[in-house]
Amino acid sequence: AAVTQLTPELWQLDVALPAPLKFYAGQFVELGLPTAQGTVWRSYSMASPPSSAARLSFVMKRIEGGAFSGGLDTLHVGQPLAVRGPFGASYLRAGTRPVLLCAIGSGIAPIMAMLRDAAERGDTRSFSLFYGARRPQDLPFLDELRAGFGLKLEFVPTLDGLEGGDAWDGASGTVTRAVQHAVENARDIDAYLCGAPPMCETVSRLLSAKGLPA
């Protein structure tokens, strides 16, 4: 239904469905792109909330030569795609504990779904989002995240690839370091991590060492 470039590397793909899809905020589907060699399937998390059941939004990192993402800039409105799912056990649970969210790159997609869904449901918990990128232009949804969705949201973007001339007065360094400095005790929080496996594993170990239950 639409393809939009969000940052130099991240794109948003919107897909219109013939029938609504029931899913939880944070889950993913497999998207299939028909090619001459057969259908290419890739997994992508929804960035749109469950209320948007007939039009799904995805955030993808465009990889040059990638079987699916490499063609994002050539997709056109009306082009057919296959969708199967939903899948995944990483979705926003009900609760009363503060929620810590941590993501890098296209890992922002399920986090956006969680925050948008929480806002629509009037969730009263406090949320903290740590998002890591390289430079200011690599931050997607900046206005929406800074506005906070009407939630009790603390948004902490942190950059680890700043260059001379970049206008930035926020946190610098890795997102792991930002979480390490900000969280003293993780015993009474819920955490959701999404992004490259090394980041997720490192932050997971860090929070576990600070008391986060398994």
C-alpha positions as CSV (number, residue, x, y, z in Angstrom):
1,A,0.0,0.0,0.0
2,A,3.0,2.3,0.6
3,V,6.8,2.4,0.8
4,T,8.5,5.3,2.7
5,Q,12.1,5.9,3.5
6,L,12.5,6.8,7.2
7,T,16.3,7.1,7.5
8,P,19.3,6.4,5.3
9,E,18.9,2.7,6.1
10,L,15.4,2.2,7.4
11,W,12.2,2.0,5.3
12,Q,8.6,1.6,6.2
13,L,6.4,-0.8,4.2
14,D,2.6,-0.7,4.5
15,V,0.6,-3.7,3.5
16,A,-3.1,-3.7,3.0
17,L,-4.8,-7.0,3.8
18,P,-8.0,-8.5,2.3
19,A,-9.1,-9.5,5.8
20,P,-8.1,-8.2,9.2
21,L,-5.3,-10.1,11.0
22,K,-5.6,-10.6,14.8
23,F,-2.3,-10.3,16.6
24,Y,-0.6,-9.0,19.7
25,A,1.6,-5.9,19.8
26,G,5.2,-7.1,19.3
27,Q,4.5,-10.2,17.1
28,F,5.7,-10.7,13.6
29,V,4.6,-12.2,10.3
30,E,6.4,-13.7,7.3
31,L,6.2,-11.6,4.1
32,G,6.5,-13.3,0.8
33,L,7.7,-11.6,-2.4
34,P,6.9,-13.5,-5.5
35,T,9.9,-13.8,-7.9
36,A,10.8,-15.8,-11.0
37,Q,12.6,-18.3,-8.8
38,G,9.7,-18.6,-6.3
39,T,8.5,-16.8,-3.3
40,V,11.1,-15.2,-1.0
41,W,10.0,-15.2,2.6
42,R,11.3,-13.0,5.3
43,S,10.2,-12.3,8.9
44,Y,9.2,-8.8,10.0
45,S,7.6,-7.4,13.1
46,M,4.6,-5.2,12.9
47,A,5.2,-1.5,13.8
48,S,1.4,-0.9,13.7
49,P,-0.9,-1.7,16.7
50,P,-3.4,-4.6,16.7
51,S,-6.2,-2.0,16.1
52,S,-4.8,-1.5,12.6
53,A,-5.7,-5.1,11.7
54,A,-6.3,-4.6,8.0
55,R,-3.2,-2.4,7.2
56,L,0.1,-3.5,8.7
57,S,3.2,-1.3,8.9
58,F,6.8,-2.7,9.0
59,V,10.2,-1.2,9.5
60,M,13.0,-2.8,7.5
61,K,16.7,-2.2,7.1
62,R,17.5,-2.1,3.4
63,I,20.4,-4.4,2.7
64,E,22.0,-3.9,-0.7
65,G,21.5,-7.1,-2.7
66,G,19.1,-8.5,0.0
67,A,16.5,-10.9,-1.5
68,F,13.6,-9.0,0.0
69,S,14.9,-5.7,1.5
70,G,17.2,-5.0,-1.4
71,G,14.1,-4.3,-3.6
72,L,12.3,-2.0,-1.3
73,D,13.1,1.0,-3.4
74,T,11.5,-0.7,-6.5
75,L,8.3,-2.0,-4.9
76,H,5.2,-0.2,-6.2
77,V,1.7,0.4,-4.8
78,G,-0.5,-2.4,-5.8
79,Q,2.2,-5.0,-6.0
80,P,1.0,-8.3,-4.5
81,L,2.8,-9.7,-1.4
82,A,2.0,-12.8,0.6
83,V,1.5,-12.7,4.4
84,R,1.5,-15.6,6.8
85,G,1.3,-15.4,10.6
86,P,1.2,-14.0,13.2
87,F,4.1,-15.6,15.1
88,G,6.2,-14.9,18.1
89,A,6.0,-14.9,21.9
90,S,7.6,-11.4,22.3
91,Y,4.5,-9.2,22.8
92,L,3.5,-6.7,25.4
93,R,2.0,-8.4,28.5
94,A,-0.5,-6.8,30.9
95,G,1.0,-5.8,34.2
96,T,1.7,-3.0,36.7
97,R,5.5,-3.0,36.8
98,P,7.5,-0.3,34.9
99,V,8.5,-1.4,31.4
100,L,12.0,-1.0,30.0
101,L,12.2,-1.2,26.2
102,C,15.6,-1.4,24.4
103,A,16.1,-1.5,20.6
104,I,18.5,-0.7,17.8
105,G,17.9,-0.5,14.0
106,S,14.7,-2.1,12.7
107,G,14.2,-3.5,16.2
108,I,12.2,-0.3,16.7
109,A,9.2,-1.9,14.9
110,P,7.7,-4.1,17.6
111,I,8.5,-1.4,20.2
112,M,6.4,1.1,18.2
113,A,3.6,-1.4,18.1
114,M,3.8,-1.9,21.8
115,L,3.8,1.8,22.6
116,R,1.0,2.6,20.1
117,D,-1.1,-0.2,21.5
118,A,-0.4,0.8,25.1
119,A,-1.5,4.4,24.3
120,E,-4.7,3.3,22.7
121,R,-5.6,1.1,25.8
122,G,-4.8,3.9,28.2
123,D,-1.9,2.0,29.9
124,T,-0.9,3.8,33.0
125,R,2.5,2.1,33.5
126,S,5.7,4.0,33.1
127,F,7.8,3.1,30.0
128,S,11.5,3.8,29.3
129,L,12.8,3.4,25.8
130,F,16.5,3.2,25.1
131,Y,17.2,3.3,21.3
132,G,20.6,3.1,19.8
133,A,21.7,4.5,16.5
134,R,24.8,5.9,14.9
135,R,24.0,9.5,13.9
136,P,21.0,11.9,14.4
137,Q,19.7,11.2,10.9
138,D,19.4,7.5,11.8
139,L,16.7,8.1,14.4
140,P,13.2,7.1,13.0
141,F,9.8,8.3,14.4
142,L,11.7,11.0,16.4
143,D,8.8,13.5,16.7
144,E,6.3,10.7,17.7
145,L,8.6,9.2,20.3
146,R,9.5,12.6,21.8
147,A,5.8,13.5,22.0
148,G,5.4,10.3,24.1
149,F,2.1,8.9,22.7
150,G,0.3,10.3,25.8
151,L,2.1,7.7,27.9
152,K,4.4,8.0,30.9
153,L,7.3,7.5,28.4
154,E,11.0,8.4,28.9
155,F,12.7,8.3,25.5
156,V,16.5,7.9,25.6
157,P,18.1,7.9,22.1
158,T,21.8,7.3,22.2
159,L,24.3,7.6,19.3
160,D,27.6,5.8,18.9
161,G,28.8,7.0,15.5
162,L,28.7,10.8,15.9
163,E,30.9,12.8,13.4
164,G,32.2,16.3,13.5
165,G,29.4,18.8,12.7
166,D,26.6,16.5,13.9
167,A,24.1,18.6,15.9
168,W,23.4,16.5,19.0
169,D,23.2,17.2,22.7
170,G,21.7,13.9,23.8
171,A,23.3,10.7,25.1
172,S,26.3,9.2,23.2
173,G,27.8,5.8,23.3
174,T,26.2,2.4,23.0
175,V,22.6,1.7,24.1
176,T,24.1,-1.0,26.4
177,R,26.1,1.6,28.2
178,A,23.0,3.9,28.4
179,V,21.0,1.1,30.1
180,Q,23.9,0.3,32.4
181,H,24.1,3.8,33.6
182,A,20.3,4.4,33.9
183,V,19.2,1.2,35.6
184,E,20.4,0.6,39.2
185,N,18.0,-2.2,40.1
186,A,16.1,-4.3,37.5
187,R,14.3,-6.5,40.1
188,D,10.9,-4.8,39.7
189,I,10.7,-4.1,35.9
190,D,9.6,-5.9,32.8
191,A,12.0,-5.7,29.8
192,Y,11.6,-6.1,26.1
193,L,14.6,-6.1,23.8
194,C,14.7,-6.1,20.0
195,G,17.6,-5.7,17.6
196,A,20.8,-7.5,16.7
197,P,21.4,-10.6,18.8
198,P,24.7,-9.4,20.4
199,M,22.9,-6.3,21.8
200,C,20.0,-8.3,23.1
201,E,22.3,-10.9,24.7
202,T,24.5,-8.2,26.3
203,V,21.6,-6.1,27.7
204,S,19.9,-9.3,28.8
205,R,22.9,-10.4,30.8
206,L,23.3,-6.8,32.2
207,L,19.7,-6.7,33.4
208,S,20.0,-10.2,34.8
209,A,23.0,-9.1,36.8
210,K,21.0,-6.1,38.1
211,G,18.2,-8.4,39.4
212,L,15.8,-8.9,36.5
213,P,14.0,-12.3,37.1
214,A,14.3,-14.8,34.2
